[in-house]
Amino acid sequence: MKRMMTAAILVAFMAPMGAQVALAGPIERACMSSPRKAAGWQLCGCIQRVADQTLTRSDQRMAAKFFSDPHHAQEIRQSDNSRHEAFWLRYKDFGANAAASCN
C-alpha cells in the first residue's frame, strides 16, 4: 500500500512536467531533440499536427529518422522501391503543408 501511494504521488508530481513529452508524436520528439535553434514546443508541435494529418504512424517513424540521419532521407528519395516512392510523395506533401502552416 505504501508503494502504491508513493508511486501515485510521484506520478502526480511528474505528470505536468512530462505530459508534453509523453504525448508527443515521433516527429515532435525528433524535432525537439534536433540541435537546431528554431526547434521548440510550438514549432515542433505544429509540425507534428501536420504530420498527424498527412502521414501514417509508420510514415512518421520513418520521417523522424531524418532528423538524426539526413542522409537516410536522400537514400529513401532515390530508392527504386515502390513503397519508398509512395512514401516520398506523401512526405513532400507533408513538408509543403508544414512549411505553409508552421512558418
HUNOR-V52955 format. One record per helix or strand. SS is the DSSP state (hx for helix, st for strand). FROM is the first residue (numbers start at 1). TO is the last residue. If there is no record, write none. Layout:
ss->SS from->FROM to->TO
ss->SS from->FROM to->TO
//
This chain:
ss->hx from->2 to->23
ss->hx from->26 to->33
ss->hx from->41 to->54
ss->hx from->57 to->68
ss->hx from->70 to->78
ss->hx from->82 to->102
//
